[in-house]
Amino acid sequence: MAWLRRLVELVAGPGVPPGFTGTLDAEERVLAVAGDLVATSLGLWLPEGDGVRRAGWHLISKATWGNGTLTVTEAAERGAAGEAVLLADLPARRFALERPGRLPAVVHARVTGSIRSRHRRELPGGGVWFVQRVVPGVGIVLQVRADPGTDPDAVRTLASEVAEKLRVARDGPVG
């Protein structure tokens, strides 16, 4: 019967693991499962307390695979500057996976696939990344992630200016 389960997974995708406590959206598809991690079309489900929580692909700053461990750095929204979303990285989380299957490849493809463009700029006290990412149901969003110690006022000012330039390029001048 293992061949039948594998055939169903090839056609319909893998199912959620036993004990999964999350609720998938109606259009959300499971792409890969390894240990407690579930990669779907909308994000990566991570263990959180007694349950699970989905981190959208657009909020995963970095994911690396090595020595049997998936390391995930998630970002949190910290406000806005014009149409730009300001982000800050959360502490990296590490997940040892005995049987990773396709999960590391799926995570890599989804994180990098959500990025449309990226640019780094140095500012007083550090630097800042400007990343345009696809957010499901929203479209392309400008995310701005500053290095720790970067002047926050300079980040907000520059982020607002860049967002306005992108808006004008997209929609044309107002008036």
C-alpha positions as a Markdown table, in Angstrom:
| # | Residue | x | y | z |
|---|---|---|---|---|
| 1 | Met | 0.0 | 0.0 | 0.0 |
| 2 | Ala | 3.0 | 2.3 | 0.3 |
| 3 | Trp | 3.0 | 2.6 | -3.6 |
| 4 | Leu | -0.6 | 3.7 | -3.5 |
| 5 | Arg | 0.2 | 6.4 | -0.9 |
| 6 | Arg | 3.2 | 7.6 | -3.0 |
| 7 | Leu | 1.0 | 7.7 | -6.1 |
| 8 | Val | -1.6 | 9.8 | -4.3 |
| 9 | Glu | 1.2 | 12.2 | -3.1 |
| 10 | Leu | 2.5 | 12.5 | -6.6 |
| 11 | Val | -0.9 | 13.4 | -8.0 |
| 12 | Ala | -2.4 | 15.4 | -5.1 |
| 13 | Gly | 0.7 | 16.4 | -3.1 |
| 14 | Pro | 1.6 | 15.1 | 0.4 |
| 15 | Gly | -0.9 | 15.4 | 3.2 |
| 16 | Val | -0.3 | 17.0 | 6.5 |
| 17 | Pro | 1.4 | 14.9 | 9.1 |
| 18 | Pro | -0.5 | 13.2 | 11.9 |
| 19 | Gly | -1.2 | 15.6 | 14.8 |
| 20 | Phe | -0.9 | 18.7 | 12.6 |
| 21 | Thr | -3.0 | 21.4 | 14.3 |
| 22 | Gly | -3.0 | 24.1 | 11.7 |
| 23 | Thr | -5.9 | 25.0 | 9.4 |
| 24 | Leu | -5.0 | 25.3 | 5.8 |
| 25 | Asp | -6.7 | 27.9 | 3.6 |
| 26 | Ala | -9.1 | 26.5 | 1.0 |
| 27 | Glu | -6.6 | 27.2 | -1.8 |
| 28 | Glu | -3.5 | 26.2 | 0.1 |
| 29 | Arg | -1.7 | 23.1 | -1.1 |
| 30 | Val | 0.8 | 21.0 | 0.8 |
| 31 | Leu | 4.1 | 20.8 | -1.2 |
| 32 | Ala | 6.5 | 19.0 | 1.2 |
| 33 | Val | 6.6 | 17.7 | 4.8 |
| 34 | Ala | 9.5 | 16.8 | 7.0 |
| 35 | Gly | 9.3 | 16.3 | 10.8 |
| 36 | Asp | 7.1 | 19.0 | 12.2 |
| 37 | Leu | 7.5 | 21.3 | 9.2 |
| 38 | Val | 4.9 | 21.6 | 6.5 |
| 39 | Ala | 5.7 | 23.6 | 3.3 |
| 40 | Thr | 2.6 | 24.8 | 1.5 |
| 41 | Ser | 1.8 | 27.1 | -1.4 |
| 42 | Leu | 1.3 | 30.0 | 1.0 |
| 43 | Gly | 4.2 | 29.5 | 3.5 |
| 44 | Leu | 6.1 | 27.3 | 5.9 |
| 45 | Trp | 4.2 | 25.9 | 8.9 |
| 46 | Leu | 6.4 | 26.1 | 12.0 |
| 47 | Pro | 6.0 | 24.6 | 15.5 |
| 48 | Glu | 4.9 | 27.3 | 17.9 |
| 49 | Gly | 4.1 | 26.5 | 21.5 |
| 50 | Asp | 1.6 | 23.7 | 21.5 |
| 51 | Gly | 0.6 | 24.2 | 17.9 |
| 52 | Val | 1.8 | 25.5 | 14.6 |
| 53 | Arg | 1.9 | 28.8 | 12.8 |
| 54 | Arg | 2.4 | 29.6 | 9.2 |
| 55 | Ala | 5.2 | 32.0 | 8.1 |
| 56 | Gly | 4.4 | 33.4 | 4.7 |
| 57 | Trp | 7.1 | 33.0 | 2.1 |
| 58 | His | 7.4 | 36.7 | 1.8 |
| 59 | Leu | 8.3 | 36.9 | 5.5 |
| 60 | Ile | 11.2 | 34.4 | 5.4 |
| 61 | Ser | 14.3 | 36.4 | 5.0 |
| 62 | Lys | 16.7 | 33.5 | 4.8 |
| 63 | Ala | 16.6 | 29.7 | 4.8 |
| 64 | Thr | 19.7 | 27.5 | 4.6 |
| 65 | Trp | 20.2 | 23.7 | 4.6 |
| 66 | Gly | 23.3 | 22.0 | 5.9 |
| 67 | Asn | 24.4 | 19.1 | 8.0 |
| 68 | Gly | 20.8 | 17.8 | 8.4 |
| 69 | Thr | 19.5 | 21.1 | 9.7 |
| 70 | Leu | 17.2 | 23.7 | 8.1 |
| 71 | Thr | 17.8 | 27.2 | 9.5 |
| 72 | Val | 15.0 | 29.7 | 9.0 |
| 73 | Thr | 15.2 | 33.4 | 9.6 |
| 74 | Glu | 11.8 | 35.0 | 9.7 |
| 75 | Ala | 11.1 | 38.7 | 9.5 |
| 76 | Ala | 8.4 | 40.6 | 11.4 |
| 77 | Glu | 6.7 | 43.7 | 10.1 |
| 78 | Arg | 7.7 | 46.8 | 12.1 |
| 79 | Gly | 5.6 | 49.5 | 10.4 |
| 80 | Ala | 5.6 | 51.3 | 7.1 |
| 81 | Ala | 7.3 | 54.2 | 5.4 |
| 82 | Gly | 5.0 | 55.4 | 2.6 |
| 83 | Glu | 4.1 | 52.2 | 0.7 |
| 84 | Ala | 7.2 | 50.4 | 1.9 |
| 85 | Val | 6.9 | 47.8 | 4.7 |
| 86 | Leu | 9.7 | 47.9 | 7.3 |
| 87 | Leu | 11.0 | 44.6 | 8.5 |
| 88 | Ala | 13.2 | 43.3 | 11.2 |
| 89 | Asp | 14.7 | 39.8 | 11.4 |
| 90 | Leu | 13.7 | 37.6 | 14.2 |
| 91 | Pro | 16.2 | 35.1 | 15.7 |
| 92 | Ala | 17.1 | 32.2 | 13.4 |
| 93 | Arg | 15.4 | 28.9 | 14.2 |
| 94 | Arg | 17.0 | 25.6 | 13.6 |
| 95 | Phe | 15.2 | 22.4 | 12.7 |
| 96 | Ala | 17.1 | 19.0 | 12.6 |
| 97 | Leu | 15.5 | 16.8 | 10.0 |
| 98 | Glu | 16.3 | 13.1 | 9.9 |
| 99 | Arg | 14.3 | 12.6 | 6.7 |
| 100 | Pro | 14.2 | 16.0 | 4.9 |
| 101 | Gly | 12.8 | 14.7 | 1.6 |
| 102 | Arg | 12.0 | 17.6 | -0.7 |
| 103 | Leu | 11.4 | 20.1 | 2.0 |
| 104 | Pro | 14.8 | 22.0 | 1.8 |
| 105 | Ala | 14.5 | 22.3 | -2.0 |
| 106 | Val | 10.8 | 23.5 | -1.8 |
| 107 | Val | 11.7 | 26.0 | 0.9 |
| 108 | His | 14.6 | 27.4 | -1.1 |
| 109 | Ala | 12.5 | 27.6 | -4.3 |
| 110 | Arg | 9.6 | 29.3 | -2.6 |
| 111 | Val | 11.7 | 31.9 | -0.7 |
| 112 | Thr | 13.7 | 32.9 | -3.7 |
| 113 | Gly | 10.7 | 32.6 | -6.0 |
| 114 | Ser | 8.9 | 35.3 | -3.9 |
| 115 | Ile | 11.7 | 37.8 | -4.7 |
| 116 | Arg | 11.3 | 40.0 | -7.7 |
| 117 | Ser | 14.2 | 42.3 | -7.1 |
| 118 | Arg | 16.7 | 43.3 | -4.4 |
| 119 | His | 19.1 | 46.1 | -3.8 |
| 120 | Arg | 21.4 | 47.0 | -0.9 |
| 121 | Arg | 22.3 | 50.5 | 0.2 |
| 122 | Glu | 24.7 | 51.7 | 2.8 |
| 123 | Leu | 23.5 | 54.2 | 5.3 |
| 124 | Pro | 24.9 | 55.8 | 8.5 |
| 125 | Gly | 25.4 | 53.0 | 11.1 |
| 126 | Gly | 24.9 | 50.1 | 8.6 |
| 127 | Gly | 23.0 | 49.2 | 5.5 |
| 128 | Val | 19.6 | 48.4 | 4.3 |
| 129 | Trp | 18.1 | 45.9 | 1.9 |
| 130 | Phe | 15.3 | 46.9 | -0.4 |
| 131 | Val | 13.4 | 43.8 | -1.6 |
| 132 | Gln | 10.4 | 43.6 | -3.9 |
| 133 | Arg | 8.4 | 40.5 | -3.1 |
| 134 | Val | 5.2 | 38.8 | -4.2 |
| 135 | Val | 2.6 | 38.7 | -1.4 |
| 136 | Pro | -0.3 | 36.3 | -2.2 |
| 137 | Gly | -3.5 | 38.2 | -2.6 |
| 138 | Val | -1.7 | 41.6 | -2.6 |
| 139 | Gly | 0.8 | 41.6 | -5.4 |
| 140 | Ile | 4.4 | 43.1 | -5.3 |
| 141 | Val | 5.3 | 44.8 | -2.1 |
| 142 | Leu | 8.5 | 46.8 | -1.3 |
| 143 | Gln | 10.1 | 45.4 | 1.9 |
| 144 | Val | 12.9 | 47.3 | 3.7 |
| 145 | Arg | 15.1 | 45.5 | 6.1 |
| 146 | Ala | 17.9 | 47.5 | 7.9 |
| 147 | Asp | 21.0 | 46.1 | 9.6 |
| 148 | Pro | 21.0 | 46.5 | 13.4 |
| 149 | Gly | 22.4 | 49.9 | 14.3 |
| 150 | Thr | 21.4 | 51.6 | 11.1 |
| 151 | Asp | 19.9 | 55.1 | 11.6 |
| 152 | Pro | 16.1 | 54.4 | 11.8 |
| 153 | Asp | 15.2 | 58.0 | 10.6 |
| 154 | Ala | 17.5 | 57.6 | 7.6 |
| 155 | Val | 15.9 | 54.2 | 6.8 |
| 156 | Arg | 12.3 | 55.6 | 7.0 |
| 157 | Thr | 13.2 | 58.6 | 4.9 |
| 158 | Leu | 14.9 | 56.6 | 2.2 |
| 159 | Ala | 12.3 | 53.9 | 2.2 |
| 160 | Ser | 9.5 | 56.4 | 1.7 |
| 161 | Glu | 11.4 | 58.0 | -1.2 |
| 162 | Val | 12.1 | 54.7 | -2.9 |
| 163 | Ala | 8.5 | 53.6 | -2.5 |
| 164 | Glu | 7.3 | 56.9 | -4.0 |
| 165 | Lys | 9.7 | 56.5 | -7.0 |
| 166 | Leu | 8.4 | 52.9 | -7.6 |
| 167 | Arg | 4.8 | 54.1 | -7.3 |
| 168 | Val | 5.4 | 56.9 | -9.9 |
| 169 | Ala | 7.1 | 54.4 | -12.2 |
| 170 | Arg | 4.2 | 52.0 | -11.8 |
| 171 | Asp | 1.2 | 54.4 | -11.8 |
| 172 | Gly | 2.6 | 57.7 | -13.2 |
| 173 | Pro | 2.7 | 61.1 | -11.4 |
| 174 | Val | -0.3 | 62.2 | -9.3 |
| 175 | Gly | -2.2 | 65.2 | -10.6 |
